[in-house]
Amino acid sequence: MADAFSPDVSDRICKHMNDDHAEAVLVYAKVFGGAKEAIAAQMLKIDADGMDLQIQQAAATAPVRITFDHTLQDSEDAHQTLIAMVKQARAN
């Protein structure tokens, strides 16, 4: 295993996703989190089983938990899984 999902690893992944891939985070919320009315989303935490998002809907915010289809092994697995999820969402 390349690395565990320590708070530092989670923070690094979340910062990267929020700073560089905000559109993908919103796609995760809408497609995999069922938050069709979301207008913005932020990744708060990622672990081996899923990710926690904060979504913005009109005038309210709400938490969304998205569970992965498998237990992630490390940050490289997270990277590949997040890419696959956004490709899947955009294909549908």
PyMOL Python script that loads the backbone (N, CA, C, O; Angstrom):
from pymol import cmd

cmd.read_pdbstr("""\
ATOM      1  N   MET A   1       0.847  -1.175   0.000  1.00  0.00           N
ATOM      2  CA  MET A   1       0.000   0.000   0.000  1.00  0.00           C
ATOM      3  C   MET A   1       0.894   1.239   0.000  1.00  0.00           C
ATOM      4  O   MET A   1       1.795   1.363   0.829  1.00  0.00           O
ATOM      5  N   ALA A   2       0.640   2.144  -0.925  1.00  0.00           N
ATOM      6  CA  ALA A   2       1.478   3.333  -1.059  1.00  0.00           C
ATOM      7  C   ALA A   2       1.328   4.272   0.133  1.00  0.00           C
ATOM      8  O   ALA A   2       2.319   4.816   0.622  1.00  0.00           O
ATOM      9  N   ASP A   3       0.116   4.463   0.597  1.00  0.00           N
ATOM     10  CA  ASP A   3      -0.108   5.284   1.786  1.00  0.00           C
ATOM     11  C   ASP A   3      -1.499   5.008   2.333  1.00  0.00           C
ATOM     12  O   ASP A   3      -2.397   4.573   1.612  1.00  0.00           O
ATOM     13  N   ALA A   4      -1.649   5.266   3.594  1.00  0.00           N
ATOM     14  CA  ALA A   4      -2.952   5.091   4.239  1.00  0.00           C
ATOM     15  C   ALA A   4      -3.750   6.381   4.059  1.00  0.00           C
ATOM     16  O   ALA A   4      -3.209   7.387   3.599  1.00  0.00           O
ATOM     17  N   PHE A   5      -4.999   6.354   4.408  1.00  0.00           N
ATOM     18  CA  PHE A   5      -5.814   7.553   4.319  1.00  0.00           C
ATOM     19  C   PHE A   5      -5.731   8.329   5.622  1.00  0.00           C
ATOM     20  O   PHE A   5      -6.703   8.439   6.370  1.00  0.00           O
ATOM     21  N   SER A   6      -4.550   8.861   5.870  1.00  0.00           N
ATOM     22  CA  SER A   6      -4.350   9.711   7.037  1.00  0.00           C
ATOM     23  C   SER A   6      -5.055  11.044   6.792  1.00  0.00           C
ATOM     24  O   SER A   6      -5.425  11.347   5.657  1.00  0.00           O
ATOM     25  N   PRO A   7      -5.243  11.836   7.837  1.00  0.00           N
ATOM     26  CA  PRO A   7      -5.825  13.166   7.633  1.00  0.00           C
ATOM     27  C   PRO A   7      -5.027  14.003   6.627  1.00  0.00           C
ATOM     28  O   PRO A   7      -5.614  14.767   5.861  1.00  0.00           O
ATOM     29  N   ASP A   8      -3.706  13.867   6.620  1.00  0.00           N
ATOM     30  CA  ASP A   8      -2.888  14.625   5.666  1.00  0.00           C
ATOM     31  C   ASP A   8      -3.164  14.211   4.231  1.00  0.00           C
ATOM     32  O   ASP A   8      -3.258  15.063   3.347  1.00  0.00           O
ATOM     33  N   VAL A   9      -3.296  12.910   3.989  1.00  0.00           N
ATOM     34  CA  VAL A   9      -3.597  12.420   2.644  1.00  0.00           C
ATOM     35  C   VAL A   9      -4.985  12.898   2.227  1.00  0.00           C
ATOM     36  O   VAL A   9      -5.162  13.388   1.112  1.00  0.00           O
ATOM     37  N   SER A  10      -5.958  12.761   3.102  1.00  0.00           N
ATOM     38  CA  SER A  10      -7.310  13.235   2.808  1.00  0.00           C
ATOM     39  C   SER A  10      -7.297  14.728   2.496  1.00  0.00           C
ATOM     40  O   SER A  10      -7.906  15.158   1.517  1.00  0.00           O
ATOM     41  N   ASP A  11      -6.616  15.513   3.308  1.00  0.00           N
ATOM     42  CA  ASP A  11      -6.555  16.964   3.093  1.00  0.00           C
ATOM     43  C   ASP A  11      -5.914  17.299   1.751  1.00  0.00           C
ATOM     44  O   ASP A  11      -6.378  18.198   1.050  1.00  0.00           O
ATOM     45  N   ARG A  12      -4.865  16.592   1.394  1.00  0.00           N
ATOM     46  CA  ARG A  12      -4.160  16.830   0.125  1.00  0.00           C
ATOM     47  C   ARG A  12      -5.081  16.542  -1.061  1.00  0.00           C
ATOM     48  O   ARG A  12      -5.168  17.341  -1.994  1.00  0.00           O
ATOM     49  N   ILE A  13      -5.759  15.411  -1.020  1.00  0.00           N
ATOM     50  CA  ILE A  13      -6.669  15.047  -2.102  1.00  0.00           C
ATOM     51  C   ILE A  13      -7.811  16.050  -2.188  1.00  0.00           C
ATOM     52  O   ILE A  13      -8.154  16.504  -3.280  1.00  0.00           O
ATOM     53  N   CYS A  14      -8.401  16.399  -1.055  1.00  0.00           N
ATOM     54  CA  CYS A  14      -9.524  17.342  -1.053  1.00  0.00           C
ATOM     55  C   CYS A  14      -9.105  18.713  -1.578  1.00  0.00           C
ATOM     56  O   CYS A  14      -9.823  19.320  -2.373  1.00  0.00           O
ATOM     57  N   LYS A  15      -7.963  19.195  -1.143  1.00  0.00           N
ATOM     58  CA  LYS A  15      -7.475  20.500  -1.611  1.00  0.00           C
ATOM     59  C   LYS A  15      -7.298  20.472  -3.125  1.00  0.00           C
ATOM     60  O   LYS A  15      -7.731  21.391  -3.820  1.00  0.00           O
ATOM     61  N   HIS A  16      -6.668  19.427  -3.633  1.00  0.00           N
ATOM     62  CA  HIS A  16      -6.460  19.305  -5.079  1.00  0.00           C
ATOM     63  C   HIS A  16      -7.793  19.267  -5.822  1.00  0.00           C
ATOM     64  O   HIS A  16      -7.967  19.969  -6.818  1.00  0.00           O
ATOM     65  N   MET A  17      -8.724  18.461  -5.350  1.00  0.00           N
ATOM     66  CA  MET A  17     -10.016  18.347  -6.028  1.00  0.00           C
ATOM     67  C   MET A  17     -10.780  19.672  -5.991  1.00  0.00           C
ATOM     68  O   MET A  17     -11.349  20.087  -7.001  1.00  0.00           O
ATOM     69  N   ASN A  18     -10.795  20.325  -4.850  1.00  0.00           N
ATOM     70  CA  ASN A  18     -11.535  21.584  -4.718  1.00  0.00           C
ATOM     71  C   ASN A  18     -10.886  22.709  -5.524  1.00  0.00           C
ATOM     72  O   ASN A  18     -11.584  23.520  -6.133  1.00  0.00           O
ATOM     73  N   ASP A  19      -9.557  22.758  -5.528  1.00  0.00           N
ATOM     74  CA  ASP A  19      -8.849  23.831  -6.234  1.00  0.00           C
ATOM     75  C   ASP A  19      -8.821  23.618  -7.746  1.00  0.00           C
ATOM     76  O   ASP A  19      -8.969  24.571  -8.511  1.00  0.00           O
ATOM     77  N   ASP A  20      -8.631  22.366  -8.178  1.00  0.00           N
ATOM     78  CA  ASP A  20      -8.385  22.091  -9.597  1.00  0.00           C
ATOM     79  C   ASP A  20      -9.521  21.373 -10.320  1.00  0.00           C
ATOM     80  O   ASP A  20      -9.563  21.371 -11.550  1.00  0.00           O
ATOM     81  N   HIS A  21     -10.436  20.769  -9.577  1.00  0.00           N
ATOM     82  CA  HIS A  21     -11.483  19.965 -10.204  1.00  0.00           C
ATOM     83  C   HIS A  21     -12.846  20.186  -9.551  1.00  0.00           C
ATOM     84  O   HIS A  21     -13.573  19.229  -9.287  1.00  0.00           O
ATOM     85  N   ALA A  22     -13.189  21.443  -9.294  1.00  0.00           N
ATOM     86  CA  ALA A  22     -14.457  21.765  -8.632  1.00  0.00           C
ATOM     87  C   ALA A  22     -15.650  21.261  -9.440  1.00  0.00           C
ATOM     88  O   ALA A  22     -16.647  20.827  -8.863  1.00  0.00           O
ATOM     89  N   GLU A  23     -15.560  21.315 -10.756  1.00  0.00           N
ATOM     90  CA  GLU A  23     -16.659  20.832 -11.595  1.00  0.00           C
ATOM     91  C   GLU A  23     -16.880  19.332 -11.379  1.00  0.00           C
ATOM     92  O   GLU A  23     -18.021  18.874 -11.322  1.00  0.00           O
ATOM     93  N   ALA A  24     -15.798  18.576 -11.262  1.00  0.00           N
ATOM     94  CA  ALA A  24     -15.914  17.129 -11.020  1.00  0.00           C
ATOM     95  C   ALA A  24     -16.558  16.856  -9.665  1.00  0.00           C
ATOM     96  O   ALA A  24     -17.369  15.938  -9.546  1.00  0.00           O
ATOM     97  N   VAL A  25     -16.213  17.632  -8.646  1.00  0.00           N
ATOM     98  CA  VAL A  25     -16.805  17.445  -7.317  1.00  0.00           C
ATOM     99  C   VAL A  25     -18.311  17.687  -7.381  1.00  0.00           C
ATOM    100  O   VAL A  25     -19.083  16.966  -6.748  1.00  0.00           O
ATOM    101  N   LEU A  26     -18.729  18.688  -8.136  1.00  0.00           N
ATOM    102  CA  LEU A  26     -20.155  18.943  -8.315  1.00  0.00           C
ATOM    103  C   LEU A  26     -20.826  17.784  -9.059  1.00  0.00           C
ATOM    104  O   LEU A  26     -21.951  17.406  -8.732  1.00  0.00           O
ATOM    105  N   VAL A  27     -20.147  17.228 -10.044  1.00  0.00           N
ATOM    106  CA  VAL A  27     -20.673  16.060 -10.771  1.00  0.00           C
ATOM    107  C   VAL A  27     -20.858  14.889  -9.812  1.00  0.00           C
ATOM    108  O   VAL A  27     -21.883  14.210  -9.865  1.00  0.00           O
ATOM    109  N   TYR A  28     -19.885  14.640  -8.937  1.00  0.00           N
ATOM    110  CA  TYR A  28     -20.026  13.555  -7.949  1.00  0.00           C
ATOM    111  C   TYR A  28     -21.286  13.768  -7.107  1.00  0.00           C
ATOM    112  O   TYR A  28     -22.068  12.842  -6.889  1.00  0.00           O
ATOM    113  N   ALA A  29     -21.465  15.008  -6.638  1.00  0.00           N
ATOM    114  CA  ALA A  29     -22.620  15.312  -5.780  1.00  0.00           C
ATOM    115  C   ALA A  29     -23.933  15.058  -6.511  1.00  0.00           C
ATOM    116  O   ALA A  29     -24.847  14.444  -5.959  1.00  0.00           O
ATOM    117  N   LYS A  30     -24.026  15.529  -7.746  1.00  0.00           N
ATOM    118  CA  LYS A  30     -25.268  15.398  -8.505  1.00  0.00           C
ATOM    119  C   LYS A  30     -25.558  13.956  -8.901  1.00  0.00           C
ATOM    120  O   LYS A  30     -26.678  13.474  -8.725  1.00  0.00           O
ATOM    121  N   VAL A  31     -24.556  13.267  -9.434  1.00  0.00           N
ATOM    122  CA  VAL A  31     -24.783  11.937  -9.995  1.00  0.00           C
ATOM    123  C   VAL A  31     -24.735  10.841  -8.936  1.00  0.00           C
ATOM    124  O   VAL A  31     -25.641  10.010  -8.864  1.00  0.00           O
ATOM    125  N   PHE A  32     -23.692  10.830  -8.118  1.00  0.00           N
ATOM    126  CA  PHE A  32     -23.518   9.748  -7.149  1.00  0.00           C
ATOM    127  C   PHE A  32     -24.122  10.064  -5.782  1.00  0.00           C
ATOM    128  O   PHE A  32     -24.417   9.157  -5.004  1.00  0.00           O
ATOM    129  N   GLY A  33     -24.305  11.352  -5.496  1.00  0.00           N
ATOM    130  CA  GLY A  33     -24.887  11.749  -4.220  1.00  0.00           C
ATOM    131  C   GLY A  33     -26.369  12.071  -4.294  1.00  0.00           C
ATOM    132  O   GLY A  33     -27.001  12.346  -3.274  1.00  0.00           O
ATOM    133  N   GLY A  34     -26.922  12.039  -5.497  1.00  0.00           N
ATOM    134  CA  GLY A  34     -28.342  12.304  -5.651  1.00  0.00           C
ATOM    135  C   GLY A  34     -28.745  13.746  -5.399  1.00  0.00           C
ATOM    136  O   GLY A  34     -29.925  14.036  -5.206  1.00  0.00           O
ATOM    137  N   ALA A  35     -27.785  14.644  -5.397  1.00  0.00           N
ATOM    138  CA  ALA A  35     -28.049  16.062  -5.114  1.00  0.00           C
ATOM    139  C   ALA A  35     -28.246  16.816  -6.428  1.00  0.00           C
ATOM    140  O   ALA A  35     -27.430  17.660  -6.799  1.00  0.00           O
ATOM    141  N   LYS A  36     -29.329  16.505  -7.120  1.00  0.00           N
ATOM    142  CA  LYS A  36     -29.589  17.067  -8.457  1.00  0.00           C
ATOM    143  C   LYS A  36     -29.689  18.592  -8.445  1.00  0.00           C
ATOM    144  O   LYS A  36     -29.378  19.236  -9.447  1.00  0.00           O
ATOM    145  N   GLU A  37     -30.112  19.171  -7.338  1.00  0.00           N
ATOM    146  CA  GLU A  37     -30.299  20.618  -7.250  1.00  0.00           C
ATOM    147  C   GLU A  37     -29.042  21.361  -6.792  1.00  0.00           C
ATOM    148  O   GLU A  37     -29.070  22.583  -6.640  1.00  0.00           O
ATOM    149  N   ALA A  38     -27.952  20.646  -6.573  1.00  0.00           N
ATOM    150  CA  ALA A  38     -26.716  21.289  -6.107  1.00  0.00           C
ATOM    151  C   ALA A  38     -26.203  22.273  -7.153  1.00  0.00           C
ATOM    152  O   ALA A  38     -26.216  21.992  -8.351  1.00  0.00           O
ATOM    153  N   ILE A  39     -25.753  23.427  -6.679  1.00  0.00           N
ATOM    154  CA  ILE A  39     -25.155  24.426  -7.568  1.00  0.00           C
ATOM    155  C   ILE A  39     -23.655  24.551  -7.332  1.00  0.00           C
ATOM    156  O   ILE A  39     -22.942  25.150  -8.136  1.00  0.00           O
ATOM    157  N   ALA A  40     -23.181  23.984  -6.227  1.00  0.00           N
ATOM    158  CA  ALA A  40     -21.751  23.951  -5.906  1.00  0.00           C
ATOM    159  C   ALA A  40     -21.520  22.818  -4.915  1.00  0.00           C
ATOM    160  O   ALA A  40     -22.434  22.400  -4.203  1.00  0.00           O
ATOM    161  N   ALA A  41     -20.295  22.332  -4.881  1.00  0.00           N
ATOM    162  CA  ALA A  41     -19.951  21.270  -3.935  1.00  0.00           C
ATOM    163  C   ALA A  41     -18.473  21.381  -3.575  1.00  0.00           C
ATOM    164  O   ALA A  41     -17.646  21.833  -4.368  1.00  0.00           O
ATOM    165  N   GLN A  42     -18.176  20.957  -2.363  1.00  0.00           N
ATOM    166  CA  GLN A  42     -16.798  20.958  -1.872  1.00  0.00           C
ATOM    167  C   GLN A  42     -16.529  19.604  -1.231  1.00  0.00           C
ATOM    168  O   GLN A  42     -17.347  19.099  -0.463  1.00  0.00           O
ATOM    169  N   MET A  43     -15.374  19.018  -1.551  1.00  0.00           N
ATOM    170  CA  MET A  43     -14.970  17.762  -0.929  1.00  0.00           C
ATOM    171  C   MET A  43     -14.338  18.085   0.424  1.00  0.00           C
ATOM    172  O   MET A  43     -13.354  18.821   0.501  1.00  0.00           O
ATOM    173  N   LEU A  44     -14.914  17.528   1.484  1.00  0.00           N
ATOM    174  CA  LEU A  44     -14.427  17.788   2.842  1.00  0.00           C
ATOM    175  C   LEU A  44     -13.466  16.712   3.337  1.00  0.00           C
ATOM    176  O   LEU A  44     -12.511  17.006   4.057  1.00  0.00           O
ATOM    177  N   LYS A  45     -13.727  15.451   2.942  1.00  0.00           N
ATOM    178  CA  LYS A  45     -12.936  14.326   3.464  1.00  0.00           C
ATOM    179  C   LYS A  45     -13.069  13.159   2.503  1.00  0.00           C
ATOM    180  O   LYS A  45     -14.114  12.955   1.885  1.00  0.00           O
ATOM    181  N   ILE A  46     -11.990  12.399   2.392  1.00  0.00           N
ATOM    182  CA  ILE A  46     -12.024  11.155   1.636  1.00  0.00           C
ATOM    183  C   ILE A  46     -11.368  10.086   2.487  1.00  0.00           C
ATOM    184  O   ILE A  46     -10.361  10.335   3.150  1.00  0.00           O
ATOM    185  N   ASP A  47     -11.949   8.890   2.462  1.00  0.00           N
ATOM    186  CA  ASP A  47     -11.357   7.756   3.172  1.00  0.00           C
ATOM    187  C   ASP A  47     -11.479   6.534   2.271  1.00  0.00           C
ATOM    188  O   ASP A  47     -11.934   6.649   1.133  1.00  0.00           O
ATOM    189  N   ALA A  48     -11.091   5.405   2.750  1.00  0.00           N
ATOM    190  CA  ALA A  48     -11.069   4.197   1.924  1.00  0.00           C
ATOM    191  C   ALA A  48     -12.459   3.763   1.472  1.00  0.00           C
ATOM    192  O   ALA A  48     -12.587   3.035   0.487  1.00  0.00           O
ATOM    193  N   ASP A  49     -13.492   4.197   2.171  1.00  0.00           N
ATOM    194  CA  ASP A  49     -14.848   3.753   1.858  1.00  0.00           C
ATOM    195  C   ASP A  49     -15.692   4.770   1.094  1.00  0.00           C
ATOM    196  O   ASP A  49     -16.682   4.403   0.462  1.00  0.00           O
ATOM    197  N   GLY A  50     -15.308   6.048   1.148  1.00  0.00           N
ATOM    198  CA  GLY A  50     -16.119   7.040   0.456  1.00  0.00           C
ATOM    199  C   GLY A  50     -15.610   8.452   0.665  1.00  0.00           C
ATOM    200  O   GLY A  50     -14.520   8.677   1.190  1.00  0.00           O
ATOM    201  N   MET A  51     -16.441   9.401   0.236  1.00  0.00           N
ATOM    202  CA  MET A  51     -16.074  10.811   0.385  1.00  0.00           C
ATOM    203  C   MET A  51     -17.237  11.590   0.974  1.00  0.00           C
ATOM    204  O   MET A  51     -18.405  11.282   0.737  1.00  0.00           O
ATOM    205  N   ASP A  52     -16.883  12.614   1.751  1.00  0.00           N
ATOM    206  CA  ASP A  52     -17.863  13.510   2.346  1.00  0.00           C
ATOM    207  C   ASP A  52     -17.789  14.844   1.622  1.00  0.00           C
ATOM    208  O   ASP A  52     -16.726  15.456   1.516  1.00  0.00           O
ATOM    209  N   LEU A  53     -18.942  15.282   1.126  1.00  0.00           N
ATOM    210  CA  LEU A  53     -19.044  16.550   0.428  1.00  0.00           C
ATOM    211  C   LEU A  53     -19.956  17.491   1.190  1.00  0.00           C
ATOM    212  O   LEU A  53     -20.797  17.060   1.979  1.00  0.00           O
ATOM    213  N   GLN A  54     -19.782  18.764   0.949  1.00  0.00           N
ATOM    214  CA  GLN A  54     -20.710  19.803   1.417  1.00  0.00           C
ATOM    215  C   GLN A  54     -21.276  20.419   0.148  1.00  0.00           C
ATOM    216  O   GLN A  54     -20.527  20.922  -0.689  1.00  0.00           O
ATOM    217  N   ILE A  55     -22.588  20.380   0.003  1.00  0.00           N
ATOM    218  CA  ILE A  55     -23.195  20.934  -1.198  1.00  0.00           C
ATOM    219  C   ILE A  55     -23.941  22.219  -0.895  1.00  0.00           C
ATOM    220  O   ILE A  55     -24.410  22.442   0.221  1.00  0.00           O
ATOM    221  N   GLN A  56     -24.038  23.053  -1.909  1.00  0.00           N
ATOM    222  CA  GLN A  56     -24.828  24.278  -1.839  1.00  0.00           C
ATOM    223  C   GLN A  56     -26.032  24.096  -2.747  1.00  0.00           C
ATOM    224  O   GLN A  56     -25.889  23.790  -3.931  1.00  0.00           O
ATOM    225  N   GLN A  57     -27.228  24.288  -2.181  1.00  0.00           N
ATOM    226  CA  GLN A  57     -28.480  24.236  -2.928  1.00  0.00           C
ATOM    227  C   GLN A  57     -29.225  25.525  -2.655  1.00  0.00           C
ATOM    228  O   GLN A  57     -29.591  25.795  -1.511  1.00  0.00           O
ATOM    229  N   ALA A  58     -29.455  26.319  -3.673  1.00  0.00           N
ATOM    230  CA  ALA A  58     -30.150  27.602  -3.520  1.00  0.00           C
ATOM    231  C   ALA A  58     -29.580  28.356  -2.314  1.00  0.00           C
ATOM    232  O   ALA A  58     -28.468  28.879  -2.391  1.00  0.00           O
ATOM    233  N   ALA A  59     -30.325  28.419  -1.197  1.00  0.00           N
ATOM    234  CA  ALA A  59     -29.876  29.191  -0.035  1.00  0.00           C
ATOM    235  C   ALA A  59     -29.415  28.308   1.121  1.00  0.00           C
ATOM    236  O   ALA A  59     -29.165  28.812   2.216  1.00  0.00           O
ATOM    237  N   ALA A  60     -29.300  27.014   0.899  1.00  0.00           N
ATOM    238  CA  ALA A  60     -28.943  26.112   1.998  1.00  0.00           C
ATOM    239  C   ALA A  60     -27.734  25.252   1.627  1.00  0.00           C
ATOM    240  O   ALA A  60     -27.437  25.042   0.450  1.00  0.00           O
ATOM    241  N   THR A  61     -27.051  24.766   2.649  1.00  0.00           N
ATOM    242  CA  THR A  61     -25.979  23.795   2.452  1.00  0.00           C
ATOM    243  C   THR A  61     -26.403  22.483   3.101  1.00  0.00           C
ATOM    244  O   THR A  61     -27.244  22.452   3.999  1.00  0.00           O
ATOM    245  N   ALA A  62     -25.799  21.409   2.623  1.00  0.00           N
ATOM    246  CA  ALA A  62     -26.125  20.094   3.177  1.00  0.00           C
ATOM    247  C   ALA A  62     -24.942  19.161   2.994  1.00  0.00           C
ATOM    248  O   ALA A  62     -24.184  19.296   2.034  1.00  0.00           O
ATOM    249  N   PRO A  63     -24.780  18.212   3.915  1.00  0.00           N
ATOM    250  CA  PRO A  63     -23.721  17.212   3.753  1.00  0.00           C
ATOM    251  C   PRO A  63     -24.193  16.093   2.825  1.00  0.00           C
ATOM    252  O   PRO A  63     -25.378  15.766   2.778  1.00  0.00           O
ATOM    253  N   VAL A  64     -23.249  15.518   2.093  1.00  0.00           N
ATOM    254  CA  VAL A  64     -23.527  14.372   1.224  1.00  0.00           C
ATOM    255  C   VAL A  64     -22.393  13.375   1.401  1.00  0.00           C
ATOM    256  O   VAL A  64     -21.219  13.736   1.313  1.00  0.00           O
ATOM    257  N   ARG A  65     -22.743  12.128   1.648  1.00  0.00           N
ATOM    258  CA  ARG A  65     -21.760  11.040   1.744  1.00  0.00           C
ATOM    259  C   ARG A  65     -21.921  10.167   0.506  1.00  0.00           C
ATOM    260  O   ARG A  65     -23.023   9.717   0.192  1.00  0.00           O
ATOM    261  N   ILE A  66     -20.820   9.932  -0.191  1.00  0.00           N
ATOM    262  CA  ILE A  66     -20.809   9.052  -1.359  1.00  0.00           C
ATOM    263  C   ILE A  66     -19.910   7.876  -1.036  1.00  0.00           C
ATOM    264  O   ILE A  66     -18.733   8.051  -0.722  1.00  0.00           O
ATOM    265  N   THR A  67     -20.466   6.681  -1.114  1.00  0.00           N
ATOM    266  CA  THR A  67     -19.714   5.457  -0.830  1.00  0.00           C
ATOM    267  C   THR A  67     -19.139   4.916  -2.131  1.00  0.00           C
ATOM    268  O   THR A  67     -19.828   4.868  -3.149  1.00  0.00           O
ATOM    269  N   PHE A  68     -17.879   4.513  -2.093  1.00  0.00           N
ATOM    270  CA  PHE A  68     -17.234   3.939  -3.272  1.00  0.00           C
ATOM    271  C   PHE A  68     -17.729   2.522  -3.516  1.00  0.00           C
ATOM    272  O   PHE A  68     -18.274   1.883  -2.616  1.00  0.00           O
ATOM    273  N   ASP A  69     -17.539   2.035  -4.735  1.00  0.00           N
ATOM    274  CA  ASP A  69     -17.972   0.680  -5.083  1.00  0.00           C
ATOM    275  C   ASP A  69     -16.981  -0.387  -4.624  1.00  0.00           C
ATOM    276  O   ASP A  69     -17.239  -1.582  -4.766  1.00  0.00           O
ATOM    277  N   HIS A  70     -15.843   0.049  -4.071  1.00  0.00           N
ATOM    278  CA  HIS A  70     -14.857  -0.864  -3.493  1.00  0.00           C
ATOM    279  C   HIS A  70     -14.052  -0.089  -2.456  1.00  0.00           C
ATOM    280  O   HIS A  70     -14.067   1.142  -2.439  1.00  0.00           O
ATOM    281  N   THR A  71     -13.358  -0.810  -1.604  1.00  0.00           N
ATOM    282  CA  THR A  71     -12.505  -0.169  -0.603  1.00  0.00           C
ATOM    283  C   THR A  71     -11.202   0.249  -1.265  1.00  0.00           C
ATOM    284  O   THR A  71     -10.496  -0.577  -1.845  1.00  0.00           O
ATOM    285  N   LEU A  72     -10.889   1.529  -1.176  1.00  0.00           N
ATOM    286  CA  LEU A  72      -9.665   2.040  -1.792  1.00  0.00           C
ATOM    287  C   LEU A  72      -8.437   1.556  -1.038  1.00  0.00           C
ATOM    288  O   LEU A  72      -8.439   1.460   0.189  1.00  0.00           O
ATOM    289  N   GLN A  73      -7.397   1.255  -1.790  1.00  0.00           N
ATOM    290  CA  GLN A  73      -6.161   0.756  -1.186  1.00  0.00           C
ATOM    291  C   GLN A  73      -5.192   1.870  -0.788  1.00  0.00           C
ATOM    292  O   GLN A  73      -4.482   1.757   0.211  1.00  0.00           O
ATOM    293  N   ASP A  74      -5.170   2.947  -1.579  1.00  0.00           N
ATOM    294  CA  ASP A  74      -4.213   4.032  -1.346  1.00  0.00           C
ATOM    295  C   ASP A  74      -4.620   5.238  -2.180  1.00  0.00           C
ATOM    296  O   ASP A  74      -5.670   5.226  -2.824  1.00  0.00           O
ATOM    297  N   SER A  75      -3.800   6.271  -2.170  1.00  0.00           N
ATOM    298  CA  SER A  75      -4.158   7.494  -2.893  1.00  0.00           C
ATOM    299  C   SER A  75      -4.155   7.285  -4.404  1.00  0.00           C
ATOM    300  O   SER A  75      -4.921   7.947  -5.105  1.00  0.00           O
ATOM    301  N   GLU A  76      -3.328   6.397  -4.926  1.00  0.00           N
ATOM    302  CA  GLU A  76      -3.353   6.110  -6.358  1.00  0.00           C
ATOM    303  C   GLU A  76      -4.671   5.442  -6.741  1.00  0.00           C
ATOM    304  O   GLU A  76      -5.239   5.753  -7.788  1.00  0.00           O
ATOM    305  N   ASP A  77      -5.153   4.546  -5.920  1.00  0.00           N
ATOM    306  CA  ASP A  77      -6.455   3.926  -6.150  1.00  0.00           C
ATOM    307  C   ASP A  77      -7.546   5.001  -6.099  1.00  0.00           C
ATOM    308  O   ASP A  77      -8.480   4.976  -6.901  1.00  0.00           O
ATOM    309  N   ALA A  78      -7.430   5.938  -5.162  1.00  0.00           N
ATOM    310  CA  ALA A  78      -8.387   7.042  -5.084  1.00  0.00           C
ATOM    311  C   ALA A  78      -8.362   7.853  -6.374  1.00  0.00           C
ATOM    312  O   ALA A  78      -9.414   8.182  -6.922  1.00  0.00           O
ATOM    313  N   HIS A  79      -7.191   8.170  -6.850  1.00  0.00           N
ATOM    314  CA  HIS A  79      -7.021   8.945  -8.078  1.00  0.00           C
ATOM    315  C   HIS A  79      -7.720   8.250  -9.251  1.00  0.00           C
ATOM    316  O   HIS A  79      -8.502   8.871  -9.970  1.00  0.00           O
ATOM    317  N   GLN A  80      -7.437   6.982  -9.433  1.00  0.00           N
ATOM    318  CA  GLN A  80      -8.020   6.225 -10.545  1.00  0.00           C
ATOM    319  C   GLN A  80      -9.539   6.088 -10.389  1.00  0.00           C
ATOM    320  O   GLN A  80     -10.274   6.168 -11.374  1.00  0.00           O
ATOM    321  N   THR A  81     -10.002   5.884  -9.171  1.00  0.00           N
ATOM    322  CA  THR A  81     -11.430   5.735  -8.913  1.00  0.00           C
ATOM    323  C   THR A  81     -12.174   7.040  -9.179  1.00  0.00           C
ATOM    324  O   THR A  81     -13.244   7.026  -9.788  1.00  0.00           O
ATOM    325  N   LEU A  82     -11.626   8.160  -8.732  1.00  0.00           N
ATOM    326  CA  LEU A  82     -12.268   9.451  -8.964  1.00  0.00           C
ATOM    327  C   LEU A  82     -12.342   9.774 -10.454  1.00  0.00           C
ATOM    328  O   LEU A  82     -13.344  10.313 -10.923  1.00  0.00           O
ATOM    329  N   ILE A  83     -11.292   9.450 -11.194  1.00  0.00           N
ATOM    330  CA  ILE A  83     -11.305   9.649 -12.654  1.00  0.00           C
ATOM    331  C   ILE A  83     -12.388   8.781 -13.284  1.00  0.00           C
ATOM    332  O   ILE A  83     -13.172   9.259 -14.104  1.00  0.00           O
ATOM    333  N   ALA A  84     -12.432   7.515 -12.904  1.00  0.00           N
ATOM    334  CA  ALA A  84     -13.429   6.599 -13.468  1.00  0.00           C
ATOM    335  C   ALA A  84     -14.849   7.066 -13.158  1.00  0.00           C
ATOM    336  O   ALA A  84     -15.738   6.970 -14.004  1.00  0.00           O
ATOM    337  N   MET A  85     -15.056   7.570 -11.950  1.00  0.00           N
ATOM    338  CA  MET A  85     -16.394   8.033 -11.560  1.00  0.00           C
ATOM    339  C   MET A  85     -16.839   9.229 -12.394  1.00  0.00           C
ATOM    340  O   MET A  85     -17.989   9.279 -12.832  1.00  0.00           O
ATOM    341  N   VAL A  86     -15.955  10.184 -12.618  1.00  0.00           N
ATOM    342  CA  VAL A  86     -16.346  11.365 -13.393  1.00  0.00           C
ATOM    343  C   VAL A  86     -16.572  10.979 -14.861  1.00  0.00           C
ATOM    344  O   VAL A  86     -17.470  11.521 -15.506  1.00  0.00           O
ATOM    345  N   LYS A  87     -15.776  10.057 -15.391  1.00  0.00           N
ATOM    346  CA  LYS A  87     -16.004   9.585 -16.762  1.00  0.00           C
ATOM    347  C   LYS A  87     -17.346   8.874 -16.870  1.00  0.00           C
ATOM    348  O   LYS A  87     -18.084   9.079 -17.833  1.00  0.00           O
ATOM    349  N   GLN A  88     -17.661   8.043 -15.890  1.00  0.00           N
ATOM    350  CA  GLN A  88     -18.932   7.327 -15.875  1.00  0.00           C
ATOM    351  C   GLN A  88     -20.098   8.319 -15.808  1.00  0.00           C
ATOM    352  O   GLN A  88     -21.082   8.178 -16.535  1.00  0.00           O
ATOM    353  N   ALA A  89     -19.985   9.302 -14.949  1.00  0.00           N
ATOM    354  CA  ALA A  89     -21.056  10.282 -14.782  1.00  0.00           C
ATOM    355  C   ALA A  89     -21.276  11.083 -16.058  1.00  0.00           C
ATOM    356  O   ALA A  89     -22.416  11.332 -16.451  1.00  0.00           O
ATOM    357  N   ARG A  90     -20.205  11.478 -16.693  1.00  0.00           N
ATOM    358  CA  ARG A  90     -20.323  12.285 -17.909  1.00  0.00           C
ATOM    359  C   ARG A  90     -20.829  11.470 -19.094  1.00  0.00           C
ATOM    360  O   ARG A  90     -21.417  12.027 -20.021  1.00  0.00           O
ATOM    361  N   ALA A  91     -20.610  10.177 -19.074  1.00  0.00           N
ATOM    362  CA  ALA A  91     -21.078   9.300 -20.151  1.00  0.00           C
ATOM    363  C   ALA A  91     -22.582   9.067 -20.084  1.00  0.00           C
ATOM    364  O   ALA A  91     -23.204   8.718 -21.087  1.00  0.00           O
ATOM    365  N   ASN A  92     -23.163   9.258 -18.911  1.00  0.00           N
ATOM    366  CA  ASN A  92     -24.610   9.003 -18.739  1.00  0.00           C
ATOM    367  C   ASN A  92     -25.446  10.220 -18.929  1.00  0.00           C
ATOM    368  O   ASN A  92     -26.670  10.153 -18.815  1.00  0.00           O
TER     369      ASN A  92
END
""", "prot")
cmd.dss("prot")
cmd.show_as("cartoon", "prot")
cmd.util.cbc("prot")
cmd.orient("prot")
